[in-house]
Amino acid sequence: MGVEPAGPETLLRAEGLRQVYDGRVVVEVEAIEVRAGEVLALLGPNGAGKSTLMRLLAGLEKPERGRLYYKGRAVEPGDRELRAAAVAVLQRPYLWRGTVRYNVEYGLRVRGIPAAERRSRAGAALDTLGARELEDVPVNALSGGEAQRVALARALAPRPEILFLDEPTADLDVTVRRLLLADLERIVSDAAPAIVLITHDAAEAFALADRVAVFEEGRIVQTGTPAEIFESPATEFVASFTGAEFLLSGEIAETGDGTVMVRLDTGQRVEVQGSGDAGLRVKVAYRPEDVVVVPAESSSQQTSARNRYPARVAHLNPSGGLVRLRLEADGLQLEAMITRHALEELRLEVGSRVVAQIKATALHTFPI
Amino acid sequence: MDLLFDALSEAVRLLVSGDPYLWGIVGRSLLVSSSAVLLGLIFGVPLGAWLGLARFRGRGLAIAIVNTGLALPPVVVGLFVYMMLSRQGALGSLGWLFTIPAMISAQFILAAPYVAAITLAAVQSVPPELRLQARAVGASRLQAVWLHLREARLSLMAAVAAGFGAVISEVGAVTMVGGNIADQTRVITTAIVLETRRGRFAAAMALGLILLAFAFAANVFITRIQQAEPRRRRPPAGRPPRPPRPPLTS
């Protein structure tokens, strides 16, 4: 998390940002930057300070300390140029009284755009969101999904360089959420503003973002591409927040060439890619989708997985097209995710004997 | 009962016949009270908006003072204005005592707190997130405040009606500073008192009916405004609650 020199494509950069509410530090970020055309996701649980950081970056709030740079120039909250370039959609976007058109034109009106151009740009923004037919509808008559799309159109109409979206799908049901995510993907590819997406949903962040900054208690604990975050979580928090399960704790028994052998407290040994000193207490993390389940009778087949554990299916939990299995292997509990189709093909049921296999490269250790 | 019925039927006849004495008084009342409310708006809306939006030390005390203004006794206001405008008073040189401007001044003092208090409540009923969202779309602070007032505009219209209702029916202040001079400063309320004392109940009743009609119209206006919002669907972002409505008193 060192402070790097700002690159030429950096639109917005914050250094040493700190915000305090009622004596409690809610944001403390050493450095963060938003680059032209990228989608940066601020990922973290509710209450981690993501929205506060968004307001600070958008120049809507004065930090207790820290500096904000827009295109290399130090700016204060409310800076005229930053205000013109950055638009934010709040978590519960407030639509003001009047028609959808009045709302969508608002950002253009405050920028002094003439009426004719306002009208055409507002129409184009509504077209992008597939909401042109709502133009003359009073906002009071909109559904939740429509209101969210109108709020997005209002944000897009001024063609911002940086678009902040605070939990844009938080209050929406599954169907509307899927439609809005499709809209967002289109905006990302068509309009090409830099987007800062605030979300608590790792899947949403990984699907849309070029870079992800994981947030924990006001601090950024890891920044990287979705693949980097997913495959090499820097901390136990990042791993668990992005969907990893934890094996029991253990101790590094041996170190090898790019791998360590961990002896779990339950007695099993597990080989993990990585490094560490022998004797170090660690937790081992994996993702359920990386656990390969094979029936016990066919487990002798050749496999590159070094970690193989005979187990019994203790529980089946169907979820959509996938099934989550809880496996028990001599005190060791493992979670595995397989498709419904695979479940039927393998004829698995509670009590079935299986072998669970996990590659060393799919495991991560975190010091306790 | 006969007296009441006879007075009522005579009152209706006077009104329908377009009695110039009666309608002259009605016109004067409208002039005085409307002017007072207009001045009350010019002074009360910015004051109420400022108290609703700004955060400063002593704000609570300022709001309490404005709310106390809702209970100002008209005769006390009349006394204060009388003393200011009397020959020895600070504004005695204006020569306004027992003139229309004096009556407007007194009613302005009565109307302004109503306008300010309702404006304050209306402004506070709009969620502060509105201004944050406006600024997030590119508005300056001033533009965001203007949008905030626009959101509260229906309730601000109620302030006009409440202020008008408060002053059109008061009698104490206008009697003291206007003097109830025929064809000059006589208004509906002072005329009702006079005509009743003279035993001309029909004229008093006719003026009373007009006064009731004004009060009724003001209340209908306020009620329509207050009922207009709940009939609409709440958007997901949430609409502001209605501001509390102060009572219409004289």
HADDOCK unambig.tbl for C-alpha pairs under 7 A between the chains (distance, minus, plus):
assign (segid A and resid 60 and name CA) (segid B and resid 136 and name CA) 6.82 0.50 0.50
assign (segid A and resid 83 and name CA) (segid B and resid 138 and name CA) 5.09 0.50 0.50
assign (segid A and resid 84 and name CA) (segid B and resid 138 and name CA) 5.78 0.50 0.50
assign (segid A and resid 87 and name CA) (segid B and resid 136 and name CA) 5.38 0.50 0.50
assign (segid A and resid 87 and name CA) (segid B and resid 137 and name CA) 4.99 0.50 0.50
assign (segid A and resid 87 and name CA) (segid B and resid 138 and name CA) 6.55 0.50 0.50
assign (segid A and resid 88 and name CA) (segid B and resid 136 and name CA) 4.94 0.50 0.50
assign (segid A and resid 88 and name CA) (segid B and resid 137 and name CA) 6.23 0.50 0.50
assign (segid A and resid 90 and name CA) (segid B and resid 133 and name CA) 6.63 0.50 0.50
assign (segid A and resid 92 and name CA) (segid B and resid 237 and name CA) 5.52 0.50 0.50
assign (segid A and resid 93 and name CA) (segid B and resid 133 and name CA) 6.81 0.50 0.50
assign (segid A and resid 93 and name CA) (segid B and resid 237 and name CA) 5.96 0.50 0.50
assign (segid A and resid 94 and name CA) (segid B and resid 130 and name CA) 5.89 0.50 0.50
assign (segid A and resid 94 and name CA) (segid B and resid 133 and name CA) 6.55 0.50 0.50
assign (segid A and resid 94 and name CA) (segid B and resid 237 and name CA) 5.16 0.50 0.50
assign (segid A and resid 95 and name CA) (segid B and resid 237 and name CA) 6.91 0.50 0.50
assign (segid A and resid 96 and name CA) (segid B and resid 151 and name CA) 6.83 0.50 0.50
assign (segid A and resid 97 and name CA) (segid B and resid 151 and name CA) 6.34 0.50 0.50
assign (segid A and resid 107 and name CA) (segid B and resid 137 and name CA) 5.36 0.50 0.50
assign (segid A and resid 107 and name CA) (segid B and resid 138 and name CA) 5.88 0.50 0.50
assign (segid A and resid 110 and name CA) (segid B and resid 138 and name CA) 6.70 0.50 0.50
assign (segid A and resid 110 and name CA) (segid B and resid 139 and name CA) 5.56 0.50 0.50
assign (segid A and resid 139 and name CA) (segid B and resid 235 and name CA) 6.85 0.50 0.50
assign (segid A and resid 140 and name CA) (segid B and resid 232 and name CA) 6.38 0.50 0.50
assign (segid A and resid 140 and name CA) (segid B and resid 233 and name CA) 5.35 0.50 0.50
assign (segid A and resid 140 and name CA) (segid B and resid 234 and name CA) 5.85 0.50 0.50
assign (segid A and resid 140 and name CA) (segid B and resid 235 and name CA) 5.02 0.50 0.50
assign (segid A and resid 141 and name CA) (segid B and resid 233 and name CA) 5.96 0.50 0.50
assign (segid A and resid 141 and name CA) (segid B and resid 235 and name CA) 6.95 0.50 0.50
assign (segid A and resid 142 and name CA) (segid B and resid 235 and name CA) 6.39 0.50 0.50
assign (segid A and resid 144 and name CA) (segid B and resid 236 and name CA) 5.31 0.50 0.50
assign (segid A and resid 155 and name CA) (segid B and resid 137 and name CA) 6.23 0.50 0.50
